[in-house]
Amino acid sequence: DWKYGFFRLGRMNRNWGPFADRSMVLSSNPYSYDALEWQLRSSLFEFRHLFAAFHYERPGSYNDNKADLNRFLTAHSLNLILGKWVTLGLTETVLFTRTKHFPDLQYINPFSAYTVVNTNQEGKGNLVLAFQWNIHPLIEDVSFRGQVAFDDFQVDNEKITDKEPTHWGIDMGIFWRNPFKLPMNHLLKTTYTYVSPWMYTVPDNNAKNGERYTYLDKSLGMSENDFDRISAGFDVIGNNYWASGLEMAFFRNGGNNVLTRWQDSEEGNTKGLPVYRDSVREKGFELLLETRFYYRNYADLSLSGSSKWVKNKDNISTSSFELVPSIKAELSFHFSNFRLRLPN
């Protein structure tokens, strides 16, 4: 760790983007994995790069690579910092596979334009491109931030298999820090999230080749696809290792998830195109209360409870709303006190 950046090697969970708890393209949703990450920063920009090698996934599932393949994740991000009012950024990530030989140097090279490399059919890979922003309109305590991501961005339609619709998502919100006169820090927020039905998925043959944008069946980005959600919430940050938040939301969910097959390998279906099917959208309201407790850099405990009023639960048509309560507890242990500081 030094004045102009950091260098990390270890088992990680990362959120790249304007939000500390999630990301469209590189998030803490999947299980932790071994990776190398480094950063360069100044008052004008921040550049970071990550490279990870995933171990073999278990055989037997259609969504795992059943061949003898090595799976790799590479990502880099550039954020331009325009004073204290505006930050604009671009992130590229690629999940790619190789059989026995060394990973492609054009993907390992942190300064390659992955979008160009991937568009030129450079090997087997799944590219996700994202733009992010953090803007303070009018006053510094108000922040408009967000991230929009494109999966399998299409640039031509010369072949029937190139007419695949662009899968995309957006996550954005307005945050107002300490709007009231309270003795502790607090946050008033409203957010909107949309993820298209086939985000993070790939054609059947690509799934067999290990190119699905997942690690051990969990998405590397948002935990789900095929949904939209709008919410309003209020967070309170305690002075001694705790925080709590209350959120109200309206949501709609389709019938897909990040492991859904395209079924384009089935007879009669067009290869390279997802198979759309009519499904009833689940929709409802949610009231969520979450509290987190921290013990220095060693442990944290998350407790949450929610009440959902859901219509068309599990995408099965119903005439009325159904109450679906849930309780969740999660305990994490970690050690992050070892640092080697380089001279400034």
Salt bridges, closest charged atoms under 4 A:
ASP1 OD2 - ARG339 NH1 3.15
ASP1 OD2 - ARG341 NH1 3.62
ASP21 OD1 - ARG22 NH1 3.01
ASP34 OD2 - ARG11 NH2 3.08
GLU37 OE1 - ARG8 NH1 3.76
GLU37 OE1 - ARG14 NE 2.66
GLU37 OE2 - ARG48 NH1 3.11
GLU46 OE2 - ARG48 NH2 2.58
GLU57 OE2 - ARG71 NH1 2.31
ASP68 OD2 - LYS100 NZ 2.48
GLU92 OE1 - HIS76 NE2 2.68
ASP104 OD2 - ARG98 NH2 3.42
GLU140 OE1 - LYS84 NZ 3.52
ASP141 OD1 - ARG177 NH2 2.64
GLU164 OE2 - HIS167 NE2 2.85
ASP171 OD2 - ARG22 NE 2.67
ASP204 OD2 - ARG261 NH2 3.01
ASP217 OD2 - ARG58 NH2 3.04
ASP226 OD1 - ARG281 NH1 3.44
ASP228 OD2 - ARG252 NH2 2.50
ASP235 OD2 - LYS189 NZ 3.03
GLU247 OE1 - ARG229 NH1 3.09
GLU266 OE2 - ARG261 NH2 2.91
GLU286 OE1 - ARG229 NH2 2.98
GLU290 OE2 - ARG292 NH2 3.45
ASP300 OD2 - HIS334 NE2 2.82
ASP314 OD2 - LYS313 NZ 3.23
